[in-house]
Amino acid sequence: MRVLIVEDNARLAGLFARGIAEKGFAVDRAGNLAHAEQALRTATYDAMILDLGLPDGDGLAWLRANANMLDLPILVMTARDALGDRVAGLDAGADDYLVKPVDIAELAARLRALLRRPGYRNAPVMRIGDLQFDTAGRTARNGERDIELTRREADLLELLMRRAGTVVNKTAITEALYSFEDPVTPNAIEAIVSRLRHRLLAAGAGEVLITIRGTGYMLRDQAR
Amino acid sequence: MREAVSDRLTRGLTIVGLTGGLALIAFVSLDVDVLLEQQSAQVGWRGEWLEIAEHVVLPLILLMLPMYLGIRLVVRRSLEPLSASARHIDAVKGTERGFRLDTTGFPAELLPFADAINNLLGRLDDVAHRRETAAAEAAHELKTPLAILMLELDRLGGPDAARLKGDVKEMSRLLDQMLLTAQVDAHATAPVPLEMVSLAELAEDVVIWLAPIALEQGKEIVFDRIESGMVMARRELLRAAMRNLVENGLRATPTKGTVFVLVGPGRQFRVRDEGPGLTAEQLDRRVRRLPRSDPDHVGGAGMGLSIVSRIITVHGGSLQTIPKQREIVLVLPDPGTSEV
């Protein structure tokens, strides 16, 4: 996994680079937007970490202007929380955002989550701890034990694994599992979750599927 | 009672008209005196005055009412642009940054006033904008060394580093709150337009954001959408207020405890925690006091409620407490009736 860090503070960029390199990523650094463009032209990256306050321009404006060129997941890093940056960043085409200061464990977890997102150069097999899901074969296993899944259970597991560590609400689950014509009873999702939870428990994965009452469900991200 | 320009004009013009009329009568009486000298012997001075009354005073009296009405009409029409622009200002008050008086159709005499007001509006916008950007820049400058500190502590490792990382996070949180304060102040000086926001969706977003953090602390957040109303809000400000309340609730709740986040009935956002609950006086103190002088102040929690209260005030709502249910409630106005 090759990651590009765009950050103007050399010391901070160095610390980030060293930290996530230790977590198993290959890291390149760019100190401004011009260098970032150059790096993106010469190499293929799996993800980019972009600081918004750069010396040669506003990171958000650059994101918006280059949205069609940037076909890789982008993690925006900002100093400013609560100032609309989060929404503006996601609107501009970023996939996730982090507020400084962050520790390496969190940054690495977010990067891994980004790389599990659909639509990019995905690894065909997703892994969270011992849990594995083969997106092509639609099969799952925990360690050496296969987990037998129906189509909807597999869809649900894939969705939750892609967004592990974050809450997926029922609306998003319904939209992912059913087409518009499908009649969905209010308890259908709960039933699928309950069956999936039993299968995960039976395969020795433990209490990883967590109910967030009133909103949805979350798969615990053990790497966190 | 303040004197109106239209009254002064009417009075002045009436006086001018009356003086003119009297001067005319005086002139005519002299003139007639000379003209009718030979007849005056026949008709006498009484006949002379009757003549004047018939041909001069009567028409003047008959003209007076239409002239008075005419004066009022002209005065009113001349001053119309003023009241029109006042209505214009009134219609957009407090909702838009970048608002200026439209000076087309303004009479030349009024232009300096309109320009002066426009300059003032410009300066207000400027102050608000500068305040926001200055705070944002300060945050950027301060967050970078904090971010470096955090990563250096990461590299050191061990229990001491973990404790210090907690302090770095706390400093960062206080910095965010100062930023938020600057933003609310800027909004109060020169507001940006509010948008229609679903209270329940915003609340669910906050819950989704905070639920994993609660889980890490061994606590649970339960969300309940009793009713889903729309409100007029500056989304990120309202979101920050909600988040502050839920974070406060999490802090007050012991491990294995539950924080309930409820939306409704009506346009209410309620946070119920397992802390001791706040009485109205305690809430009032928390809202008014600077964090340093707050005796209940624990680990940086003090500043939050005063910011929440200010955010909710600029939205035309209120912050309330129901100590019996250990609830803090944000009450927002109906978008149809809200005056912000």
Boltz contact constraints between the chains, C-beta under 6 A:
constraints:
  - contact:
      token1: [A, 9]
      token2: [B, 144]
      max_distance: 6.0
  - contact:
      token1: [A, 11]
      token2: [B, 148]
      max_distance: 6.0
  - contact:
      token1: [A, 12]
      token2: [B, 147]
      max_distance: 6.0
  - contact:
      token1: [A, 12]
      token2: [B, 148]
      max_distance: 6.0
  - contact:
      token1: [A, 15]
      token2: [B, 151]
      max_distance: 6.0
  - contact:
      token1: [A, 53]
      token2: [B, 140]
      max_distance: 6.0
  - contact:
      token1: [A, 79]
      token2: [B, 139]
      max_distance: 6.0
  - contact:
      token1: [A, 79]
      token2: [B, 140]
      max_distance: 6.0
  - contact:
      token1: [A, 79]
      token2: [B, 143]
      max_distance: 6.0
  - contact:
      token1: [A, 80]
      token2: [B, 136]
      max_distance: 6.0
  - contact:
      token1: [A, 80]
      token2: [B, 139]
      max_distance: 6.0
  - contact:
      token1: [A, 81]
      token2: [B, 176]
      max_distance: 6.0
  - contact:
      token1: [A, 82]
      token2: [B, 176]
      max_distance: 6.0
  - contact:
      token1: [A, 82]
      token2: [B, 180]
      max_distance: 6.0
  - contact:
      token1: [A, 82]
      token2: [B, 240]
      max_distance: 6.0
  - contact:
      token1: [A, 84]
      token2: [B, 236]
      max_distance: 6.0
  - contact:
      token1: [A, 100]
      token2: [B, 143]
      max_distance: 6.0
  - contact:
      token1: [A, 100]
      token2: [B, 147]
      max_distance: 6.0
  - contact:
      token1: [A, 101]
      token2: [B, 146]
      max_distance: 6.0
  - contact:
      token1: [A, 101]
      token2: [B, 147]
      max_distance: 6.0
  - contact:
      token1: [A, 101]
      token2: [B, 150]
      max_distance: 6.0
  - contact:
      token1: [A, 101]
      token2: [B, 168]
      max_distance: 6.0
  - contact:
      token1: [A, 101]
      token2: [B, 172]
      max_distance: 6.0
  - contact:
      token1: [A, 103]
      token2: [B, 150]
      max_distance: 6.0
  - contact:
      token1: [A, 103]
      token2: [B, 154]
      max_distance: 6.0
  - contact:
      token1: [A, 104]
      token2: [B, 154]
      max_distance: 6.0
  - contact:
      token1: [A, 167]
      token2: [B, 208]
      max_distance: 6.0
  - contact:
      token1: [A, 167]
      token2: [B, 211]
      max_distance: 6.0
  - contact:
      token1: [A, 212]
      token2: [B, 211]
      max_distance: 6.0
  - contact:
      token1: [A, 213]
      token2: [B, 222]
      max_distance: 6.0
  - contact:
      token1: [A, 214]
      token2: [B, 222]
      max_distance: 6.0
  - contact:
      token1: [A, 214]
      token2: [B, 223]
      max_distance: 6.0
  - contact:
      token1: [A, 214]
      token2: [B, 224]
      max_distance: 6.0
  - contact:
      token1: [A, 215]
      token2: [B, 204]
      max_distance: 6.0
  - contact:
      token1: [A, 215]
      token2: [B, 207]
      max_distance: 6.0
  - contact:
      token1: [A, 215]
      token2: [B, 208]
      max_distance: 6.0
  - contact:
      token1: [A, 215]
      token2: [B, 223]
      max_distance: 6.0
